[in-house]
């Protein structure tokens, strides 16, 4: 996800739609700053709109960053919706680490 604040637009880096990098990266900071209402909106997104299986190809690095963000906000807020989204993404990310015959994870998950 790339934000273009001046144009009030976003560009999805993934071909099949956004992975939610901005939401996952910002939610823990929003929680710490006291924006509980915005974090609840992020939780609704995690429960209703987060679809990691809908992407044709996603960078393993980007997916791992989103996973870390989702786990971080779950730890802070104890909102199970973030844990559910993290589990969905973790299940999709796991084969990139476990299936590689050379040890390092695959660069993309499909």
Secondary structure as UniProt FT lines:
FT   STRAND          2..4
FT   TURN            5..8
FT   STRAND          9..11
FT   TURN            15..16
FT   HELIX           21..32
FT   TURN            33..34
FT   HELIX           36..48
FT   HELIX           52..54
FT   STRAND          58..59
FT   HELIX           60..77
FT   HELIX           80..98
FT   TURN            101..102
FT   STRAND          108..109
//
